């Protein structure tokens, strides 16, 4: 089935288990139909979630502050939401948390351990797992 002229289609991958890429299934539908179904069934706005998935910001929270305020307008705190961030200041503080767009402080883990180090000037990507944030990929300075 070819795309119809003037109709935007969205491909949405859904995961039964966000940590298992083999648990995905895909849905392809006209954008307006998919958005209406998603919004009515979940109570979330698909537009808002998509804004959080593709967001980038700069965090200027001082090094010694454990709760990093991540100013990403329109971010929706949902499982699988991603964002990229560049930190102005390095961080080596214990108990690191992110508070993205005022959604509440959530802990940050890396390979099952609380993350304590963030390097200034590096762009990181994080994903929300439903309980905490985890980096996508490896973290400089952790040696593995």
C-alpha positions as CSV (number, residue, x, y, z in Angstrom):
1,X,0.0,0.0,0.0
2,X,1.6,3.3,-1.1
3,X,1.3,6.5,0.8
4,X,-1.5,8.7,-0.3
5,X,-0.7,12.2,-1.4
6,X,-1.1,14.9,1.3
7,X,-1.5,12.4,4.2
8,X,1.4,12.2,6.7
9,X,2.0,8.7,8.1
10,X,3.7,7.9,11.3
11,X,5.7,4.7,12.1
12,X,5.5,4.0,15.8
13,X,7.5,1.2,17.5
14,X,6.1,0.0,20.8
15,X,8.1,-2.1,23.2
16,X,6.7,-4.6,25.7
17,X,10.1,-4.4,27.5
18,X,12.1,-1.2,26.9
19,X,15.3,-3.0,27.6
20,X,14.6,-5.7,25.0
21,X,14.7,-4.5,21.4
22,X,13.2,-7.8,20.3
23,X,10.0,-7.1,22.1
24,X,9.0,-4.3,19.6
25,X,6.1,-4.2,17.3
26,X,5.4,-1.6,14.7
27,X,2.3,0.4,13.8
28,X,2.0,2.5,10.6
29,X,-1.0,4.7,10.3
30,X,-2.0,8.2,9.2
31,X,-0.7,10.7,11.7
32,X,-4.0,12.2,12.7
33,X,-5.6,8.7,13.3
34,X,-2.7,7.5,15.3
35,X,-2.5,10.6,17.4
36,X,-6.2,10.5,18.2
37,X,-6.1,6.8,19.2
38,X,-2.9,7.2,21.3
39,X,-4.1,10.3,23.1
40,X,-7.5,8.8,23.9
41,X,-6.2,5.5,25.1
42,X,-3.2,6.6,27.1
43,X,-4.2,10.0,28.4
44,X,-0.9,11.4,27.1
45,X,-0.4,13.7,24.1
46,X,1.6,12.0,21.3
47,X,2.8,15.5,20.2
48,X,4.2,16.1,23.7
49,X,5.9,12.7,23.9
50,X,7.5,13.2,20.5
51,X,8.8,16.6,21.7
52,X,10.5,14.9,24.6
53,X,12.0,12.2,22.5
54,X,13.8,14.6,20.2
55,X,14.6,17.3,22.7
56,X,18.0,18.9,23.3
57,X,19.0,21.4,25.9
58,X,21.9,22.7,28.0
59,X,22.0,22.1,31.7
60,X,23.6,24.9,33.8
61,X,23.1,23.4,37.2
62,X,26.3,23.9,39.4
63,X,28.6,20.9,39.9
64,X,27.9,20.5,43.6
65,X,24.1,20.3,43.1
66,X,22.8,16.7,43.0
67,X,19.5,17.5,41.4
68,X,20.2,18.7,37.8
69,X,17.5,20.9,36.4
70,X,17.2,19.9,32.8
71,X,15.2,22.7,31.0
72,X,13.4,20.8,28.2
73,X,10.1,22.5,27.4
74,X,7.2,20.1,26.7
75,X,9.0,17.0,27.9
76,X,6.6,14.2,28.9
77,X,7.8,11.8,31.6
78,X,6.8,8.5,29.9
79,X,8.6,5.2,29.6
80,X,11.0,5.4,26.6
81,X,11.1,9.2,26.5
82,X,14.6,10.4,25.5
83,X,16.5,13.6,25.5
84,X,19.9,14.9,24.8
85,X,21.7,17.3,27.1
86,X,25.0,19.1,27.3
87,X,26.2,19.9,30.8
88,X,27.9,23.3,31.4
89,X,29.6,22.0,34.6
90,X,31.1,18.6,35.4
91,X,29.5,16.6,38.2
92,X,31.0,14.1,40.7
93,X,28.2,14.4,43.3
94,X,26.6,11.3,44.9
95,X,22.8,10.9,44.5
96,X,22.6,12.4,41.1
97,X,19.0,13.1,39.8
98,X,17.5,14.7,36.8
99,X,14.4,17.0,37.0
100,X,13.4,17.4,33.4
101,X,11.0,20.3,32.7
102,X,9.7,20.2,36.3
103,X,8.6,16.5,36.1
104,X,10.2,15.6,39.4
105,X,13.7,14.4,40.4
106,X,14.5,10.9,39.2
107,X,17.7,8.9,39.9
108,X,20.2,8.3,37.1
109,X,21.7,4.8,36.7
110,X,24.5,3.4,34.5
111,X,24.7,-0.3,34.2
112,X,22.9,-0.9,37.4
113,X,24.8,1.6,39.5
114,X,24.0,5.2,40.4
115,X,25.7,7.6,38.1
116,X,28.0,10.1,39.8
117,X,30.2,11.5,37.0
118,X,29.2,13.9,34.2
119,X,31.8,15.6,32.0
120,X,31.3,19.2,31.2
121,X,30.9,19.9,27.4
122,X,29.9,16.4,26.5
123,X,26.5,15.7,24.8
124,X,24.7,12.8,26.5
125,X,21.5,11.0,25.5
126,X,19.3,9.6,28.3
127,X,16.2,7.4,28.3
128,X,13.5,7.2,31.0
129,X,12.8,3.6,32.0
130,X,9.8,4.2,34.2
131,X,11.8,4.4,37.4
132,X,15.0,6.2,36.5
133,X,17.1,7.7,33.7
134,X,19.8,5.7,32.0
135,X,22.3,6.9,29.4
136,X,22.1,5.6,25.9
137,X,25.6,4.2,25.0
138,X,28.7,4.4,27.1
139,X,29.8,7.2,29.5
140,X,33.3,8.8,29.3
141,X,35.3,8.2,32.5
142,X,33.7,5.0,33.6
143,X,36.3,2.7,31.8
144,X,33.9,0.2,30.4
